[in-house]
Amino acid sequence: MSRAFDRAELEAALRRIGEERYHDKHPFHVLMHEGRLTQGQLQAWVLNRFYYQKSIPLKDASLIARADDIDLRRAWISRVIDHDGTRPGDGGIERWLVLAEGVGLDRSYVASCEGVLPATRFACEAYVRFVREKTLVEAVASSLTELFAPDLHKTRIDALLAHYPFASEPTLAYFRTRLVEAPKDVAFGLDYVLSHAMTREQQELCLAALCFKTDVLWAQLDALHHAYVSPGLIPPGAFQPEQRR
């Protein structure tokens, strides 16, 4: 095994993964940002992405439950609160349901996850399982796609406002809020990985964890593109745009 990276080298290696593999480059996102998705295709994205959003506090709670490090628990619990809120009508999951209503979906249908693609379920459940089973430093490293999320959120906000009539401050509140929350989260997560991945073996595992997370995100968009763009093969039981408005 080669020598361990220093902090700057490890951070650069983590950032290269985002430059090469982050899902902002996926054709489905390109279509979205160019204003070329239909309402049904947008609905499918919002519906399936909700399953990912609801999975995030599950994986975060499982990480907290395994952490002996009180500083890690104190820092990480804010992620659960950010998504779940502190009362009904609050939090990121609620803001995503407001977005769902904005694109013409029924809130209760989205919350039920009834029409979610099988591949979305498999990808999200694999992510939750990864965080439950891997070492804490690998679990934290898998969250570092947040390094690249603010730029995507900014692009998405501008594109949705420019191209889609549903876009407004209330419907896009989830993304606006994440512009504030994500940098705070990633500052802690990045420092944790740089401070705790001391050997080259640990560092390679962290790099692999971040690659895995980019695969999770990419696979969800692959499934959406296959079902709702080309070739348009929607699995049995999945959301049918013409049947749900």
C-alpha positions, 0 to 999 in steps of 0.5 A: 500500500502506498503512503497515506495522503496528507489532508490536502491530498485526500481532500483533492482526491475526494473532490476529484470524485465529484468532478468526475462522477456527481449526478449533475452530469446525468442526461436527466438533469441536463434535460431538466436544466434545459427546460426539456422535461414534461410535467409527467417527467418532472412529477416522476422525478419529484416522486422518486426523489421523495423516497431518497429524501425520506431515507436520509434521516433513517441513515443519519439516525443509524449512524448516530446510534453507532457513534460513541463519539459525543461530538459526532452525535451532537453534530450529526443530529442536526441532519435528522432535525433538518429533514424531519423538522421539530414539529408537523409542517416543518423540515425538509421532507415537508418542503419536498411535499410542498414541491410535489403539490406544486408539480401537480401530485397528490401529497398523500400519494407521494408520501405513500411512496406507492408509485416509486420505481423499484430501482429507486427503492433498491438504491436508497435501501442500499445506501441506508444499509451501507451507513449501518454496516460500514465503519463510521468514517466510511459512513461519514465519507459517503455523505460528502456528495454534499461538497458538490450539492450547493452548486447543483441546487443553485443551477436547479433553482435558476433552471426551474424558475426559468423554464417551469411554471410551477416554480416559485419561492414556496415550491423551491424552498427545499433547495433554498434551505439546503443552500444554508444547511449543506455547507454547515453539514459538509464542513463537519463531515469533511473535517471528520474524514480528513481527521480520522482516515489516517492510513492509506487503507482507511483513505481508500475506503473513504474514497470508495464510499464516496464513489458508492454514494455517487453510484446511488445517486446516478442509479436513481437517475438512470432508472428515471431516464429509462422509465420516463424518457428513453425507452420509456419502459415504466415497470408494473406498479410504478407511477404513470404520468397520464394517470396522476395529475 
